[in-house]
Amino acid sequence: MHKPIYLTALLWLCISLGSYANDGYKLWLDYQPIKESQLRSEVESLLSGIYFFGENPTYEAIRNELNLASQSMLDKGPGYSKDRLQNTKLWIGTREQLSQVLSLTKQTEIKALGEDGYWRGTVELDGKPFYAIIGNRPVGTLYGVYNWLNSIQSNTFNKQTEASDFPKIKIRMLNHWDNLDRTVERGYAGFSIWDWHRLPGYIDPRYVDYARANASIGINAVSLTNVNANALILTTDFMKKAKALADVFRPYGIKVFLTARFSAPMQLEGLKTADPLDPEVIAFWKKKADELYSHIPDFGGFLVKANSEGQPGPHEYGRNHAEGANMLADALAPHGGVLIWRAFVYSHEDEVDRHMQANNEFGPLDGKFKDNVIIQIKNGAIDFQPREPFHPLYGAINETNVGMEFQITQEYLGQATNLVYLAPMWEEVLKSKTYSPSPTSTVGSILEGKDTGQKMTLIAGVSNIGTDRNWTGHLFAQSNWFAFGKMAWNPEVTSQEIAEEWTKLTFGLDREVVSKVGEILMESHETAVDYMTPLGLHHIMGRSHHYGPGPWVMGGRADWTAPYYHQADSLGIGFDRTGEGSGALEQYAPEIVEKWSDPNQIPEKYLLWFHHLPWDFQLKDGNTLWEGIAYRYDLGVKEVRAMQATWASLESKIDPEEFDHVRQLLEIQEQEAEWWRNACLLYFQTFSNRPFPSDIEQPEGDLEYYKSLQFPNAPGI
């Protein structure tokens, strides 16, 4: 298959975009000049003689990446050879293509890395050494090239050392909550990058840069549209538009998924029902799947939100989630497609604790889903809160494929005005022990399939990408896109390792910059939790837009109000989810129940998530609960100011445009941290009837003023 001429032209156009100022557009692919002389000499030598073992669209993508990198790092283009032995230094190909020059041992070693794995190192032929980057298929080779370029940029490349890697998760997906009118639900970086109106005729060069960025961190799937789905995406016209994007992404190993509205048979075909057991409905979805695959042969499948927050689903017809999911899975199965069914289901008509509803729905259905169905479960049971204990469904269902849903966009974490590095939160979840199905099980090991043997593995992240020039609104929010890809590739990597790599690729190798930016990153999540929801408080943000504090929010359905969750009264605060309360804690393994049922043993970061405690309850540091809440809110403000001071100390070492961008946003973050502290403490004081500790910065203002604030035009719909 030959690469379309327009795609090659677009790749070259992307190279020309490097002439822009350092405004963040180039992300972590900002290939800086190599300053270390020995490294420069080695890289220059390798790039002077590149030989490709074949031609295909992915190799063309590699060629263009090497052109861009060489021009930026060495101020000159690379050299290519048509002979694998003459004037050749760097070999690029697949294991099969190099089989005649690789030993059987080396071939076996590389094959064991799986279809997306790669190996790079020195290969000798007739006593002559060649540096080789080898994958089991072309996209694996692409991943190896990106890994090699990263090692050059981070000054860790050693030609004498072999390197290999492979993803531990099969589907590593971005979920775009993008609407067809280009608005983005919970998007804080401008409009959707998908220009549906001009597709398929106009291919924005940004689509190529998007694919490059994703491939560089191992993301291999993208769901283009909002989970609150629009049935129009399944019409022929939009299939052709999605095909144009799939054609751009394919060389980078990225498959396209679409969100399917469960009621589409009624909206698009005029059927009287969307009952998953109705023959006409079954025929509709089979026809749609067949048509999709005729346009996009490697179409990934559907992502579905059903019977949650008003979205249609099988319950309207007396059917369960398994019956709804399996019908769609059957339509996709002949083509090798995957059906991803979200476990984020709850209803205000169900009086049981919202924390429990997903388990109640899916627990009894374990083992009843088809093999090509994955249940996509959020990291916590409520809704992407600043901190949540891991979702009890992990470990509770073991005969069904399960996948993770993280939120990269900062819906509840200050949105694009706040610097919050999310990898420590994700690491906390992934390393949480579930004690089921085995005593050593963790959320991460379950996702990898180690404990259940599941073959279809998934980690998805809700995208934070938009049309802003720097893609993510806040320059530091790029670190969350980057970290998501790295953790989806390997759930066992640490947030500290990712922070250091992103910093080096984004800001360079200066030791002070790497150290201080790393410090900011690693402390930022705990800082946000301190000034937003300390000690297990949750769901106390503003209504609808979720911007700013709103612990007083009342009205309408109870499970969308703040008091439902914090339950503050004159006696104390917190949601009792123990056996004496809602019983939600009982959905976890007995080892967790035993420890967390005791307020003196549960990790204090989850204290008020599971316990309603007196204001004078003594914390581990000797302070009362009321004092502890006040100290943490105040500490959060002080921590933001410390971040400001650390950033200010780097002014001479950071690009001026990038420095000022972050400086201004940190000033906004300080104001918002003060706002959170003042509003929440003044509100909770009306229940505690206790003075603020004398050694904190006393909350300013009047509670009624904070309650009166409105933000009808806050971004993110």
N, C-alpha and C positions, 0 to 999 in steps of 0.2 A: 504494500500500500504506500503510495507516494504522498508526501506532505503537501497540503494545498499551498499554492504560491503565496496566497495572502498571509498565511501564518508565518512563513519564513520572513516576509517583509515586516510583519508586526514584531517579530523577535528582534530584528535589526533596529526597528524604530525604538524599541525599549532601551537598547544600548545608548541611543542618542539622548534619552531622557536623563542620563547621568550628568548632563551639563547643568541641570538645575542646581539651585542652592541646596545646602544640607538642611532640608526642611522635614526630613523624616520619611520622605516618599520611598526611599530605597530600602527601608526596613533594616534587617540584619544582613542584607546582601549588599551592603555598602563596602565594596572591596577597596580597602585602603592600600596606598603604596607600601611595599615591603621595605622596611628600613634596615633590618638586620642583614648584613652583607652575605653571610654564608647561606642563609635561607633564600635570599634573593637569587643567589647564584644557582642553587639547586633547582628552584622553581623555574627560573629562566631556561635552564638546560632542558628540563622535562617538557616545558611548553613549546620548545623550539622544534620538537619532532613528535607529533601525535599521530598515532595510527588507529583507525577504527576498523574492527573486524566485522564489517558489514555496513549496511545503510538501512535506516528506518526512521520514522518521525521522532522517536525518543532520542536517537543518536544526534539528530539534527538539533534538538533542544539542548543536548549536552554541548554540542559544538558552539552554539550561540552563547551558552553560559560561559564557556571557556574564553570565547572572544571578549565578552564583557569583562570577565575577571582579569584576564591578561592585560587588557588595555588599561584597566584601573590600577592594577598592582604593579605593572612593569612599564606602563606608558608605551606599550607596543603590542601588536597582535601576536597570536601564537602561530606556529608553523605546523603544517600538516603534511604527512607523507603518504604516498600511494603504495609504498612497499613496506611491509612489516619489519624488514631487516635493515634497509638502507636509511641512514639519517633519522632513525626512529629511537625515541627515548621512553615514550609513554604509550602503553597499549590500553585500549578501551574495548571491551566486548563482553560477551556472556561466556559462561563456563562451557557451553556446548561449542561455541565458536572457537574457543581456545583449547579444545580438548586435545588437539595434536601436540600442543606444546606444554601441557600441564601433566604432571605425574598423576597416576591413578589415586594416590593418597591425597593429593591436593584437590582433585576433582571430587572425591568423596567428602572431603572436609567442606568444600564450598556447597555441594549439593545439600548437605545437612542443614544449611542456613535457611532453607526454604525459598519460596518463589520471590520474595522481596529482599532476601538477604544479599550481602555483598562481601567481598574480600578485596583488600588492596595490599600490595607488597611487591617484592622483587621476584621476577621469574627469569631463569637463565635458559638460554637456547644456544647451543654450540659454544658454551663458555662466555657468552655475551649477556650481560644483565639488562633487563628491561623492567621498568616500573609498570605494574599492571593494576587496573581497576576493573574488577570482574563481578558481575551479578549472575544470578541464575536465570534472569530474563532482563531485557533492556531496562526496565524501570528500576530493578535492583542495582544495575550499573549506575543509573542516574543518582540514586541515593548514595552510592559510594563516591561519586564525583563531588556531590555537595559536602559529604563528610570530609573529603580531602581538602576542599577549598576552605572549609571551616578550620581545619587544623592549621592551614597556612596563615589564616587571619588571626588565629589565637596563638601563633608561634609555637605550636606543639608538634608540627610535622617533623618526622624523622624517617628518612628514606630507608633506613636499615630495619625499621620496625614494621611488622605486619599488623594490620587492623582488620577486624571483621565485625559485622553486626547484623541483626535481623529484628523485625518487629515482633513483640510478644502479643500484640493485638491485631486481629485480621482487618477489621474495618475501623479506620481512624477518621472520623467524620466531623465536618463543620455543619451545624444546623443553622441556616440563615432564617431568621424570622422576618423575611422580606416580603412585602406585599406587592401585588402587580402594579399598583400606582406609584411604586418606588418609595413609599413610606416604610419605615422599619420599626416593628414592635420591639420596644426596649432597645432601640438603636440610638446611640449618642454620638455618632460620628458622621452625621449628614444623612443623605438619602441612600437608597439601595444602589449598589454598583451595577446591578442588572438593568440595562436600558431596554426594557421589553418593547417599547414603542419602535425603536430603531432596529431591533433584532428581527429577523436573522441577517438582514442586509448589511448592517454596520457592526463591525467587530472592534470594540474599543480596545486599544493597546493595553489598557489596565487589566483586561481579562488575562492576558498573558503574564503580566507581572504578578497577578493574584495566584495563577497556577504555579509560577516559579517559587513564590514564597511558600506555598503549601507543600510542594514537593521537597523543598529544602529541609523541612522539618518532619517529613514522613506522612503528612495528611494525604489520604488516598480516596476520600469520598466527600461529596458535598450535597446537602439537601438544599435546593435553591429557594424554597418558598416557605412561608409561615406555616407553623403547625395549626394555627387557626386558618384552615385552608380555604382557598377559593377554587371552586370546581372548574373554572375556566382554564386552569393550567393543564387540564386533561383534554382540551379541545385540540383539533389538528393544528390550528394556527400556532398555538403555544408549544405544541410538541416540536414544531419546526424551529422555533426560537430556542428551545432547550437543546435541540440537536446541535445548533450552531455553537453553543457553549460547550457541549460535550466534545465536539470536534477540537476545540481549543485545548481542553483539559486532557484529552486522551494521551498525547505524548508524554505528559507528566504523571501518568499513572493514576489519574483522578476520575472516579466514576460519578455520574450524576444520579441523584435520587430526587423524587418529587413527593410533596405532601399530598395525600389523597383525602378529599372530603367524603365522609362516609355516605352522605346523601346525594352524591353526584349522579347516581342513576335517575333520581327524580328531577334534578336540576338540568341535566344535559339531555336526557332522553324522554323526559315526561312520564316516567314510570310512576305508578301509584304508591310504590313502596321501595325501601332500601333494605328490606329484610334479607339478611345474609343467607337464608335458606331458600329464598324464592328463586325458582329456575331462571326467570328473566333477569334478575339482579346478578346471578352467577354468570349468565351469558354476557351481560353488559361488561363486567369487570374482565372477563376473559378476552373480549373483543378489544377493550382498551389496552390491556397488557400486550396483546399481539400487535396492535398499532404502534405502541410506544417502541417496542423492540424492532419494528420495521424501520423506524427513524433512528433509533439509538441501539445498535446491536449489543452494546455492553452496558445498557441501562442497569443501574444498581437495584432499584426497587422502590417501594413506597414507605414513607414515614407517616404514621397515623396518630392523631389525637382524637379520641372518641369518648363520648359520655363524660366530659370534663368541662367545667366552666361554660356550659351551654352548647358545646359542640355535639353534633349528632353522632349516634353510635348504635350498636346492636340492642341496647337496653330498651329502646323505643318499641322493639318488636318481641320483647320477652326473651331475647337471646343473651348469652354471656360473652365476655371478651374473647374467649377462645373460639367460639363460633364465628364471631366477627372477623378476627384475625386470620383464622384458617381459610375462610372463603377467599380473602385477598391473597393469601399465601399460595393457594392452589392455582390462582390465575397467573402468578409469577413463576411458579415452580418449573414449568416446561422450558423456561428461558434461563433458569439458574438465578432468578431474582430473589431478593430478600425482603421480607415484610418486617418492618420495625414498628412495634406497637408500644406507645408510651404508657407507663404505669401511673402517670400523674392524673389520678382520677379521685374526685371527691365531690360531694353534693351537700348543699346547705339543707337539703331535706332530710339528710341522715344526721341524726342527733349525736351520733358517736363522735368522739374526739377525731378531728381531721387527721391527726397523726396516724390513726389506725386504719383509715379507710382503704388505702391501697393494699395493705396486707389482707384485709378482710375480703377484698375483691379477687385478688390473684392467688392467695394461698390455696384455696380449695381447687384451683384450676391447674396446679402444678402437674406437669406431665401430659396435659391435654392439648398443648400447642404443637403445630407441625414443626418439622425439623428446620424449615427455613424461616421460622419466626424468631425474632429477638425481642424480649421485653426490655424496653429502655427505661431505666429507673433513675430518678434524680439522686444526687448524692445524699440528700436528706429527705425527711418525710413531709416537710411543710412546703417550702418553695424558695430554694437558693438563698436562704438567710445568711447574714454575715458569718455566722457559725451555726452548724447543725451537727448533732450526732449522726452517724451513718444511718442510712435507711434500713429499717429492720427486714425489708424484703431480701437484702443480701444475707444469705445463709438460711432464709426461710423457705425459698424455693430452689430446689436442686435438680429437678428433672426437666427444666426449661432453660433455653438460652437466655441469658441476661446480659445487658449492657449498661454502661454508665452514661448519665447525662449530667455534664457540668455546665455551668453558665460562665462563659468568658466575658460577655458584656456585663457591666456592673449595675444591674437593676437595683439591687439593695445595698450596694457598697459605694455610694456617692456618685455613681454614674461617671461621666467622662471628666468631671472636675476634680475627682479625688485620685491620688496616687495610691493604688492598692495592688500589690503583687499577689496573685491568687494561688501560686504554686504551693506555698506552705499549707494553705487550707486544703487543697486537693491531696497533698501528701499525707496530711493528717487523716483524711478519709480513707485513702487507699491502704494505709498501714494499720487501720483499725482492725482489731481482732474480732471476728464474728463468732468463733468457737463452734461454728457449724458450716459445712458438714463434718469438719474435723477439728480437733482441739487447737490446731495451729493455723486454721484458716483465717485469712484476712480478706478484706474487700478486694484488694488487688489480686490476690491469688485466685479468688472466685472468678474475677473478670478474665483472667488469663486462661481459665479452664483447667487449672491445675487440680482443683478439688472435685470438680463435677464431670470432667471429661468433655465439656461442651466444645464443639468444633467451630461454631459461629460466634466469634468474639467481637465486641464493639465497645469503643469509648467515643462518645459524641460530645461536642461542645457548642453551646449557643453563641454564634459569632458576634464579635464586637466591631465588625468591619463596615465602613461606609465610604461615602464620596469625599470625606475630608482628605486634604492633600497628604496627611500623614497616616491615613487609613483608619485610625482608631480614636481620633479625637484628642486623646492625651498621649504624648510620646511614650510614656512609660506603660501605657496600656498595650503597646506592642509586645511587651514582655509576656503578657498573658496569652496572646495568640501563639507566640513562640513556645512558651512553657506547655501549653496544651498539647501542641504537636509532639514535643519531646516526651511528655508523660503518657500520651496515647501510644507512642511507639514502645515505651518501656515504663510501665507503672512503678518500677522499682528504683528509678533514678531519683535523686534527691533534689529538692527545690534549691538548695545551695549550689549544687553543680550547675543547674540550669541558669541561675542568676549570674554566675561568673561567666558562663559562655555567652549569654545574651549581652552582657555589659561589654565584653571584649569585642564582639562583633558590631556593636552599636556605637561605642564610644572610643574604642581603641585599647591599647595595652598598658597605658600609664598605670603604675601600681596604685597610686593614690586614688585615681578615678575608679579603678576596679574594686578597691577596698571600700571606698565610701559609698559608691552607688550600690554595691552589694549590701552594705549595711542598711541603706534606705529601703531597698527591696525586701530584705528579710524581716525587717521590723514593721513594715507598712500594714500588713494584714492585722496583726495583733493591735496595732494602733487604732485602726478603724473599728475593730470590735470594741475596744475600750470606750471610744467616744460615741458609739452607736448602741450596742447591745451587750453590755458586759454581763458576766456571770450567768449566761444562759437565757437572758431576755431575748425575745424575738418577735417579729411581726409588729413593730411599733412605729412604722414609717408612715409618711403621708398617704392619703387615700388616692387610689387610681394611678397617679403618676409615680408613686413610691419615692418621691423626692423629699428629703428632709424628714425630721421627726414628726410623729403624730400619735403619741401614746394615748391620746384622748379620743381618737377617731371612733365614732359611734354611728349607728344608723344603718338600716338595711339588713342584709344577711349577717348573722352573728360571726361566721367564720371569716369575714372580711373586716372585722373590727379589731382594734388593738386590745381592749380589755378582755376579749375572749382568750387571749394568749398570756397576758401578764397577770390578770386576776388580782390586781392590787386592791387591798382594802385596809381597814384600820389595824387588822391583825398581822398582815404581812403581804408577801408578794410571791408570784410564781405559779406555774401550772402543775398541779399534782397529777402525775401520770403513773404513780406507783399502783400497787394492788389496791390501796385504799382510795385511790382517785379514779382516773379514767381507765387505768389498766394497760395503757399503751406500752409501758415498760415490759409487760409480760410477753410482748411479741419478740423480744430478744432472747438469746440463749440464756439458760439458767445461770451460767457463770457471771454474765453481765447483770442479770436481774438481782442476784444476791449482793453484788457490790454496789450497784447504783441505787438500790432501794434505800440505802443508808446515806443520809445527807452528809455524814461525816466521812464517807468513803468515796462517794462519787467524785470524779474530777470536777473541780469547782467551775470550770468553763461550761459545764452542762448543768450546774446546780439548779437554776430556776427553770430550766427546761422540763425537769422531772419532779420538782418539789415546790410546794407552797410553804414558805417558811416565815417565822416571825421576824419583824424588823430588827430584833435584838439577837437573832441567831448568831452565834460566834463562828467566824471564819477561821481558817487555819492560821492566818497571820495575827489573830487575836482581836481584830476589829469586828464590830457588829456588822450584820448584813447591810444595814442602812449606810454605815460609814464606808463599807467596802464598795458599794455601788457609787457613792459620791467620789471616793478616791479614784476609782477607775475612770469615771467620766472625766475627771479633772486631769488624770494622767494622760488620757488620749489627746487632749488639747496640747499638753506640754510635749508629747511625743511628736506631734505635727510640727511644732516650733523647732524641735531638735532636727527634724528632717529638713526644714527650711535652712537652718544654720549649716548643716552638712552640705547641702546643695550650693549654698552661697560660697562656701570655701573652695568650690571647684570652678568658679567663674572663669578663671584664666585658662582652664584646661578643656572647656567644653565649647563647641561651636556656638557663637553668639546667638544665632536664631533659636537653636535648640535650648540653650540656657535660659533665655528670656521666656520662652514658651512655658517651660516647667516652672520657672520662678513665679510667674503670674498665677498659674494654676495652684501652686502651693499656698499662695496668699488667699485664694478663694477657699482652699481646703481648710486653712486655719479658721476662717470666718464660719465655715459650715460646722467645723468641730465645736467651736464655741456655741453655735446655735443649738446643736444637738445636746451638749452638756447643759446649757441653761434651761432649755425647754423641758428636757426630761427630768432634771432634778427638781425644778420648780413644780412640775406636775406630780411627781411621786411624793414630794414633801407634803402635798395636801392629804395623803393617806398616812404617811409615817408620823406626821406631827412632831418631827424631831429637827433640831438645828443642823445646819451643815457643819462638817468639821471645820474648825477655825483655821487650819493650815492649808486649806485649798483656796483657790481663786473663787471668790463667792459669785454664784450665778447672778447675772445682771438681768434687769428688765422685769416685765410683768407677764405672768402666765397668759393673761387674756390677750396680750399683744401677740404672743407666739401662736396662740390658737387662731387668731384672726388672719394669719398669713395665708395667701392663696396663690397657686401657681398654675393657672389654667393653660398656659402655653409652655409648660415644661416639656422637654423633648421626650421622645420614646413612646408616644401615643398613650 
